């Protein structure tokens, strides 16, 4: 930022000063043990083309987009070096010397979301898609194994803040465009998979430290979860991204829920959808695979979503309103018949005043 005018001045990467370059991925040397599979050992990797390495064949989907990204491991190294002081302070607060080599276990939260319309209103540049998607990560916590226990030396205080959310990939594409989305993110996912079974050796304060990474894909909304896990879109009969419930089943069960879907099972179901081993009709096959219709390519971690929060809240309020109608505060021990009468009164009111069908609130 220019001091006199306060205006932002953007410079090309080669014109940046050393102190500025140190803030970008690709500046700090590091190595992996064992080396990452199908990933270059070169560590001086800055901003790269998001489409690099994509094979252009005649039959391939024509990818018409612009994407820029960092290599995943280089971005993680940059984020760790940025937190060097926090790591040493954490070691000091736990009465551990700053000479400790590790291994440190780092938990990474992955996030991805569409950024909406980013079109130029009055521009004459190249024709590109008018929507953008951003893939990013957050360092949630760092622990170290010491004396047969895991000691936490860092935990992010504001994990949902944009200040600690590190950008990894930016693409001018529509998140609903499955082919483009998978083409751009697949190399990034491959890098992540390689890092799961390897250890990072990174020099901090003159001492090589060992880091292991745990990745948790929790920063996705329902639309993205359906997209990356190969599920049908949100209008599907299979209403839930966590279990196999249909809309009808969900409307009859407002209380008992359990997480049954997972990434491995979704992959198996996709293979079944693709090969149709039992030669079933489309409807029979769809019922067998429970709404999986494309290949899952990013593993997400199931967590309570807005849908189930809404179901839980609706059920709770439904009970409270019944108790208010029956004035439970005056008479706690009400008979079963009385409780049914309260429910009937509430249902009648919901139909008449709010035009709702209480039994099928999920439909």
Protein Blocks (a to p, Z undefined) as FASTA:
>chain_A
ZZklopacdddfklpcfklmmmpghkagcddddddehiafbfbbcdddfkgoiacdfklc
cdddddddddfklmmmmmmmmmmmmmmmmmmmnopafkbgbjcddddddddddebjabdf
bdcbdcddfbdcddddddfbdcddeehiacdfbdcfblmbcklmccfbdcdddfklmmlm
mmmmmmmmmmmmmmmmcccdddeehiacddddddddfbbcfklmmmmnopacfkbmblbf
kbmcdfklmmmmmkbccdfbdfklmmmmmmmmmnomnopafklmmmmnnopabdcfbdcd
ddddfklmmmmmmmmmmmmmmmmmnommlmmbacfklmmmmmmmmmmmmmmmnopafklm
mZZ
